[in-house]
Amino acid sequence: MPGMPGILGTPPVEDPLQSFRFLVSVGGGQIAAAFTRLSGIQMQVQTVEGRPGDDNRGVAEILPVTTRFSPVTLSRGVVGDFDFMDWLLSASAGDYTGPSGVNLKRDIDIVAINSQGEPGVTWTLMNAFPIGYELSPMDASRSEVLVENITFANTGLKRTAGAHELRNTMTNGRPGLTAYKTHVHPRDRYWRRRNGYWW
């Protein structure tokens, strides 16, 4: 449902984004695909404790040292062609050679979609490259969907506001910002139109 009206001229309060609506785009649209699950986005700053030489209180000071970005895993049902496999093979050993490293590090955009079917917030994994692939178990006694998982290392994280925060409207007498647009792969349009998302 749309956000609630604001109070005393403030911008409307937007509903929180839901976790089941998202898209994945790589390298500005070089690869785009629909995944069923995303996990692992996490940033952690490693710190050390020390005491300044002029501190007479004996209080430890915490200092940032290194930043660690956890690997991210994307999952989807097996449907045939998988463009990410070529990228994975550029990071892994070949039949007779080591990794080719061709176009290895790329940015991955994870775009959360809001209730109006517009891009909400985008998380960009910077300098990402594939480091793992896993196929779910095959079991003749069960009728589950066959799923493939691919894991990516990354060295940076950026969060960008989407259309519900960046609009060409007047807010408190000041011009707003241009709405955010994202790449939409043709394979994903059927699902969106069937569910009422005309973009």
N, C-alpha and C positions, 0 to 999 in steps of 0.2 A: 504494500500500500504506500501511497506517496507520503512524504514527510509531513509532520505537523507544522502549522503556521508558526512563525516566530512571534516574539513578544516585543512590543515597543520598537518596531522597525528592524528587528534583528533578522538574519537569514532563517529560512525554515529549518526545522530539526529533521535531519534525514534518518531513515530507518537503517539499522546495522545491516551490512552486507551478509548474504547467506553463503555458506561454504560450498554448496553444490553447483553454483553457477560460476564457471571460470573457463578461460581460454589460455592456450599456451602458444607463444610465437617466438621464433628464434631468428636472430640476426636481422631484425626489421622486416620479417616476413619471408625469409629464405625457406623456412620450414614452419608450417602452422598445423596444429592438430588438436583434437579434442581428447582429453584424458579424463579418466574417472576418479583419480585420486592423486593428491599431491601432499607430500609430507617432508618435514625436515628443515624448513626455513628457520634458521636460528643464527644469531650473532652473539658472540661472547668475548668480552675484553679480559685478557689475562692481566693480573696486577701483581705488584710486589709491595711489600711494606718496608718502610724505612723511617729513620728519625733524623730530621734536619740537625745540623751541628749547632745551630743557635737556639734549639728548643730546650727550654729548661723544665718543661712539664712532663717530658717523657711520653708524649703521645705519638703513636705510630701514624705516619702519613701513608696513604694508599696512592700509588702511582700506576697509570696505565702503561703496559709494556708492549703487548702484541694483541691483535684482534684476530679471532678465529671465526670463520664462516662454515657452518656445518654442511655436509653433503645433502643434496636434495633428491628425493626419489619421486618419479612420475610413473603412474600405472595406467594401463588401458587394456581393453580386451583385444585379443588377436583377431585382426581383420584382413590380413594379406600384406600388402606393401607397408613398409615401416621406414620412413625416410631417415629416422634417427639411427638406423643400423649403419649406414654409410659413415655417419659421423663417429659412431662408436668404433668402427674398424680403423679410422684414421688415428685413434689413440691406443690401439692394441696391436699386438704382434701379428704380422702377416704369415703366409705360408713359409717364406724363406727370409724375410726381413723384419726389422723392428717397426715400430709405429711410423706411419708416413708423416704425421703431424700436419697434414694439409688442412688449412682453414680450421685449426683445432679449437682455439678459444673464441667463443662467441657469447653475446649477451642473450639471456632468456627472459622474456617478459611473461609474467603470470598476471592475467587481467581478471579481476573479480567483476561480475556483472550485477548491476543493481536491479531492483524490482521493476524498473521501467524498461529493462532490456538494454541499458546503456552501460558503457565501461565505467566502473566505479573507482577502484583503486588498482594501480599496477605496481607489482613488485618486480624489480629488475635484478636478476642474478648476473653479476658482472664477471667477464672472463671465464665463463663456465665451459667445462668440457666433460665428456662422459667417462666414468671410471668403473662402471659396473652394469651388468645385465643379468636378469634373472627371470626364468619362465616358471609360472606356477605349476605345481604337480598335476600330472594327468592321472585320473582315477576313474576306472570304468564303473565303479559302484556309485558314483555321484554325478550330478548333472550341472555342475558349476561352470561358469564361463572361464575359458582359458585366458589368463592374464599375463602380460609381460611387463616387467619393471625395469626402468633404466635410471641409474644414479649418476648425478653430476656433482663434481667439485666446483667451487666458485671462490672468488677472492674479493667479493664486494656485494653490497646490497643497497638498492635505492628504492624508495617508496614515493610514488607519484599520485597526486589526487586526480580523480577522474571527472566525468561529466557532471556528477551531482555536486561537485565543489567548484569546478571551473566552468563558468557559464558567461555568455555575452549578455548579462543583465546588469541593471543598476542595483547596487547594494549600498544602502545608506548614502545615496547620492554619489557614489563612486562607481566608475565602470568596472564590470567584472572581467574575468579572464576568458580567453577562448576555450571552448569546450574541447576536451581531449578526444581524439579519434584513434582507433586501433585497426590493425589488419584483420580481416575476416576471410578465412579460407573457404572456397566454394563448397567443399565437402561438408562444412558445418551449417550452411545456409538452410538446408532442408529442415534440420531439427529446429532451428530458430523460427522459421516461418510456420511450421506445424504447431509450435507452442506460442505463437503470437509475437515473436521478436522480429520486427521488420527492419533489420540493419545488417 
